[in-house]
Amino acid sequence: MLTHDELIAKMLADPDVKAEYDRLNASEEFLLLDIVLAARKASGLTQAEVAERMGTQAPAVARLESSMTTGKHSPTLATLRKYVEACGKQLVISVV
């Protein structure tokens, strides 16, 4: 049985898979997902704990996190603000 890292390496050896991976990895949605997941990880909170602090249910937080990977749904700034504040962080937006 392959380890996770071995499986990833095997999949990324396929040029088509690698191209799609690179395309997705460069998207704003994946960047945003990385940022919010890092905020939750740094806070040491579970989805359920973030949900409680946001005044919602854990499945809503799971949907929020997964929606950012599809690009089909963009969370509102208010929702992102509540999420990061629940993680003890501050939402800062800049244009460069």
Backbone as JSON, one array per atom type, in Angstrom:
{
  "sequence": "MLTHDELIAKMLADPDVKAEYDRLNASEEFLLLDIVLAARKASGLTQAEVAERMGTQAPAVARLESSMTTGKHSPTLATLRKYVEACGKQLVISVV",
  "N": [[0.84, -1.17, 0.0], [0.49, 2.24, -0.8], [1.93, 5.17, 0.65], [0.5, 8.32, 1.65], [2.07, 10.46, 0.6], [3.53, 9.09, -1.35], [1.48, 8.3, -3.06], [0.54, 10.79, -3.94], [2.84, 11.71, -5.3], [2.95, 9.77, -7.32], [0.54, 10.27, -8.69], [0.99, 12.91, -9.56], [2.95, 12.51, -11.4], [1.74, 12.06, -13.78], [1.29, 13.98, -16.59], [-1.12, 15.35, -17.3], [-2.61, 15.34, -14.94], [-0.85, 16.74, -13.31], [-0.82, 19.24, -14.61], [-3.48, 20.12, -14.19], [-3.5, 20.14, -11.39], [-1.59, 22.15, -10.9], [-2.93, 24.31, -12.07], [-5.22, 24.55, -10.44], [-3.99, 24.96, -7.98], [-2.93, 27.46, -8.27], [-5.1, 29.08, -8.19], [-7.25, 31.61, -6.83], [-9.18, 30.69, -5.09], [-8.12, 28.33, -3.96], [-5.91, 29.4, -2.7], [-7.17, 31.06, -0.83], [-8.53, 29.09, 0.62], [-6.33, 27.69, 1.71], [-5.39, 29.69, 3.41], [-7.53, 30.13, 5.24], [-7.79, 27.58, 6.35], [-5.29, 27.33, 7.5], [-5.52, 29.28, 9.44], [-7.49, 28.15, 11.07], [-6.15, 25.83, 11.87], [-3.94, 26.93, 13.22], [-5.26, 28.03, 15.35], [-6.03, 25.82, 16.67], [-8.53, 24.73, 16.63], [-11.48, 22.75, 16.04], [-13.74, 22.05, 13.29], [-16.28, 22.02, 14.38], [-15.94, 23.52, 16.71], [-15.24, 26.01, 15.65], [-17.61, 26.54, 14.31], [-19.41, 26.73, 16.47], [-18.46, 29.07, 17.69], [-19.03, 30.82, 15.65], [-21.73, 30.8, 15.69], [-23.17, 28.88, 14.33], [-23.68, 25.66, 12.71], [-21.56, 22.71, 12.62], [-21.63, 21.33, 10.06], [-22.12, 23.5, 8.35], [-19.73, 24.93, 8.44], [-18.03, 23.02, 7.38], [-19.11, 22.89, 4.79], [-18.55, 25.5, 3.96], [-15.72, 25.5, 3.96], [-15.25, 23.48, 2.03], [-16.52, 24.57, -0.18], [-14.85, 26.51, -1.14], [-13.0, 25.18, -2.62], [-14.13, 24.52, -5.01], [-14.82, 26.75, -6.46], [-17.33, 27.41, -7.22], [-18.9, 28.64, -5.43], [-18.68, 31.57, -3.68], [-17.77, 32.68, -0.6], [-19.26, 35.23, 1.43], [-17.8, 38.39, 2.42], [-18.51, 38.99, 5.0], [-19.06, 36.46, 6.07], [-16.52, 35.24, 5.84], [-15.12, 36.93, 7.53], [-16.38, 36.4, 10.03], [-15.61, 33.72, 10.28], [-12.74, 33.81, 10.4], [-12.43, 35.45, 12.63], [-13.58, 33.81, 14.54], [-11.55, 32.06, 14.73], [-9.74, 33.5, 16.08], [-8.39, 35.39, 14.64], [-7.77, 38.17, 12.37], [-9.43, 39.56, 9.61], [-7.86, 40.81, 6.82], [-7.72, 42.74, 3.99], [-6.09, 43.38, 0.97], [-5.03, 45.24, -1.91], [-2.82, 44.78, -4.45]],
  "CA": [[0.0, 0.0, 0.0], [1.26, 3.47, -0.91], [1.68, 6.22, 1.62], [-0.12, 9.5, 1.05], [3.06, 11.18, -0.2], [3.84, 8.27, -2.52], [0.33, 8.38, -3.95], [0.57, 12.13, -4.55], [3.94, 11.72, -6.27], [2.56, 8.93, -8.45], [-0.49, 10.98, -9.46], [1.56, 14.11, -10.18], [3.82, 12.09, -12.5], [0.9, 12.15, -14.98], [1.32, 15.39, -17.02], [-2.45, 15.94, -17.27], [-2.94, 15.56, -13.52], [0.04, 17.81, -12.83], [-1.28, 20.52, -15.16], [-4.7, 20.5, -13.48], [-3.1, 20.45, -10.03], [-0.95, 23.46, -10.93], [-3.96, 25.3, -12.37], [-6.02, 24.72, -9.24], [-3.15, 25.46, -6.89], [-2.68, 28.87, -8.51], [-6.36, 29.81, -8.12], [-7.5, 32.38, -5.61], [-9.98, 29.89, -4.17], [-7.24, 27.44, -3.21], [-5.11, 30.25, -1.82], [-8.03, 31.44, 0.28], [-8.75, 27.89, 1.43], [-5.11, 27.47, 2.49], [-5.3, 30.72, 4.45], [-8.51, 29.91, 6.32], [-7.46, 26.33, 7.04], [-4.12, 27.61, 8.35], [-6.03, 30.04, 10.6], [-8.15, 27.21, 11.98], [-5.12, 24.95, 12.43], [-3.16, 27.71, 14.19], [-6.09, 28.25, 16.53], [-6.22, 24.53, 17.34], [-9.97, 24.49, 16.73], [-12.14, 21.86, 15.1], [-14.83, 22.7, 12.57], [-17.4, 22.17, 15.32], [-15.63, 24.63, 17.62], [-15.36, 27.25, 14.87], [-19.04, 26.72, 14.08], [-20.02, 27.21, 17.71], [-18.06, 30.47, 17.86], [-19.7, 31.59, 14.6], [-23.16, 30.73, 15.89], [-23.74, 28.01, 13.3], [-23.44, 24.24, 12.91], [-20.34, 22.2, 12.0], [-21.76, 21.09, 8.62], [-22.02, 24.77, 7.62], [-18.3, 25.24, 8.33], [-17.49, 22.05, 6.42], [-19.53, 23.34, 3.45], [-17.79, 26.71, 3.67], [-14.35, 25.11, 3.6], [-15.23, 22.71, 0.78], [-16.99, 25.4, -1.28], [-13.74, 27.29, -1.66], [-12.2, 24.36, -3.54], [-14.83, 24.34, -6.28], [-14.95, 28.01, -7.18], [-18.73, 27.59, -7.59], [-19.52, 29.47, -4.41], [-17.74, 32.47, -3.02], [-18.34, 33.15, 0.66], [-19.28, 36.69, 1.6], [-16.78, 38.92, 3.32], [-19.02, 38.87, 6.37], [-18.85, 35.07, 6.49], [-15.08, 35.04, 6.03], [-14.74, 37.68, 8.75], [-16.84, 35.62, 11.18], [-14.79, 32.51, 10.36], [-11.38, 34.1, 10.89], [-12.54, 35.96, 14.0], [-13.8, 32.64, 15.39], [-10.22, 31.44, 14.89], [-8.87, 34.43, 16.8], [-7.6, 36.15, 13.66], [-8.41, 39.35, 11.8], [-9.46, 39.56, 8.15], [-7.24, 41.99, 6.23], [-7.77, 42.65, 2.53], [-5.26, 44.39, 0.32], [-4.92, 45.19, -3.36], [-1.43, 45.1, -4.82]],
  "C": [[0.89, 1.24, 0.0], [0.93, 4.41, 0.25], [1.01, 7.38, 0.89], [0.85, 10.23, 0.13], [3.43, 10.41, -1.46], [2.71, 8.32, -3.54], [0.29, 9.73, -4.67], [1.65, 12.19, -5.62], [3.59, 10.91, -7.52], [1.53, 9.65, -9.32], [0.1, 12.18, -10.2], [2.57, 13.77, -11.28], [3.07, 12.11, -13.83], [0.83, 13.61, -15.4], [-0.05, 16.07, -16.98], [-2.88, 16.26, -15.84], [-2.12, 16.71, -12.98], [-0.41, 19.17, -13.34], [-2.53, 21.01, -14.44], [-4.4, 20.89, -12.04], [-2.48, 21.85, -9.97], [-1.97, 24.57, -11.18], [-4.79, 25.6, -11.12], [-5.22, 25.37, -8.13], [-2.87, 26.95, -7.03], [-3.95, 29.71, -8.36], [-6.51, 30.52, -6.78], [-8.28, 31.56, -4.59], [-9.09, 28.97, -3.33], [-6.35, 28.24, -2.26], [-5.92, 30.66, -0.59], [-8.29, 30.25, 1.2], [-7.52, 27.6, 2.29], [-5.02, 28.45, 3.66], [-6.28, 30.43, 5.59], [-8.24, 28.6, 7.06], [-6.25, 26.51, 7.94], [-4.55, 28.38, 9.6], [-6.68, 29.09, 11.59], [-7.13, 26.3, 12.64], [-4.31, 25.69, 13.5], [-3.94, 27.93, 15.47], [-6.3, 26.96, 17.32], [-7.69, 24.14, 17.46], [-10.44, 23.47, 15.69], [-13.19, 22.66, 14.34], [-16.0, 22.96, 13.5], [-17.16, 23.35, 16.25], [-15.72, 25.97, 16.9], [-16.84, 27.56, 14.65], [-19.73, 27.28, 15.32], [-19.71, 28.69, 17.93], [-18.72, 31.38, 16.83], [-21.21, 31.63, 14.8], [-23.87, 29.91, 14.83], [-23.43, 26.56, 13.65], [-22.18, 23.8, 12.16], [-20.5, 21.9, 10.52], [-21.68, 22.37, 7.78], [-20.56, 25.17, 7.43], [-17.64, 24.28, 7.34], [-17.86, 22.46, 4.99], [-18.76, 24.59, 3.03], [-16.39, 26.36, 3.2], [-14.32, 24.39, 2.27], [-15.67, 23.57, -0.4], [-15.86, 26.2, -1.91], [-12.87, 26.49, -2.62], [-12.84, 24.25, -4.91], [-14.87, 25.61, -7.1], [-16.39, 28.29, -7.58], [-19.47, 28.47, -6.59], [-18.44, 30.31, -3.75], [-18.38, 32.96, -1.73], [-18.31, 34.67, 0.72], [-18.14, 37.12, 2.5], [-17.23, 38.81, 4.77], [-18.81, 37.46, 6.91], [-17.38, 34.79, 6.74], [-14.61, 35.75, 7.3], [-15.15, 36.91, 10.0], [-15.97, 34.38, 11.38], [-13.42, 32.82, 10.96], [-11.41, 34.67, 12.3], [-12.81, 34.83, 14.98], [-12.5, 31.91, 15.66], [-9.25, 32.35, 15.62], [-7.99, 35.26, 15.89], [-8.4, 37.35, 13.18], [-8.33, 39.25, 10.28], [-8.9, 40.89, 7.65], [-7.21, 41.78, 4.73], [-6.89, 43.74, 1.96], [-5.26, 44.18, -1.18], [-3.5, 45.62, -3.7], [-1.28, 45.14, -6.32]]
}
